[in-house]
Structure formats: C-alpha cells, structure tokens
C-alpha cells in the first residue's frame, strides 16, 4: 500500500492506526523506501508511546494527552475571551 501512495516521494507519513505491529512495519517500509521521511504516530497507550519514542519512530502523540491539552487550551481561550468583555 505504501508503494502505491508514492511514499518514496513523500515528505511525511502520518500513522493513526491502533495496531502497533502495523505501525512498526509501516515505519520500517517507509524508511526503507524513503530514508528522509518524517513520521508522525498516534497511540492511545502511554507505555507504547514511550516504546515508540525509544525506537525513534518519529513524533509520537499520545491520544489522551493531546485531548487533555486541547481541552485545556479551549477552556483557557474561552476564559480569556469572557474576561476581555
């Protein structure tokens, strides 16, 4: 599938599948075809996020952590907007 998507010419690969075995295989294939590709990976498991980070899987985003940050950012933006009026 990665060959059909022209991964050899891509600048970035974004992976958001829950199957961690597939994630590692996709990264290995993408890097074999395109050693300079940037990889971005989503995971929902903190232990897996640490492992992927240790394996230099690219930029790893932990789903729950990112959701918490987005919610906090929204609350702070809404709070600032209401105090400005």
N, C-alpha and C positions, 0 to 999 in steps of 0.2 A: 504494500500500500504506500509506503513512504517513497518508493521509487516513482510510482505513478503521480505523486504530488510534487515531483521535481525538487525533492529535498536537497539534492546536490547544489541547487542554485539558491536555496532559501537562506535567509539571514537568521531566522528564529524558528524554533519548534516549541509550541505550547501543548502541554500534555495535561489533560484533566480527567483521566480515567481512574476509576477506583482500584483497578487491578495492578498491583505494584510489580508483579512479574513482567507484565506487558510494558510497564514504564521503563524498566531497565533494558529490555530488549529494544524498545523504540529508540532510546538514547544511544545504545551501542550501534544500532544500524545507522542512525542519522549521523553519528560521528564518524563512522567508517566511510560513509558516502560524502560527508562534508565536515572535516575536522574543525572548521572555524565556526560551526553553527552554535548559536546561543540557545540554551534550553531553559524552559520555564515549566515547572511542575507543580501541580496542586495535589495535596494529600489531606486526609482528614485524621491522620494518626500522628501524634507527636513523636513517638518512637521511630516511625517510618520517616518522618521529616528529618530527624537527626541523622538517621542512617543514610538517607539520600544526600544530605549535606556533606557527610563524611566521605561519601563516594564521589563527590564533585559532580553531582547530577545536574548542576546548574542552579538557577534561582528557584528555591523551594518555598511554596506558600502553603501554610497550614490553614485549612478552611475555617476552622473555629476561631483562630487568632485573627484572621483577616476580617471575618464577620464582626468580631468584637471591636476591632479598630474602626471599621466603617460605621458601626452604630454609635460609638463614642464621638467620632468626627461629626456625625449628623446632629447629635444632641448638643455638642458644643457650638456648632454653627447656628442652630435654632435658638439657643440660649443667647448668643451674641446678637442675633437679629432682633430678638424681643427686647433686649436692654437698650438697643440703639434707637428704638422708637419712643 
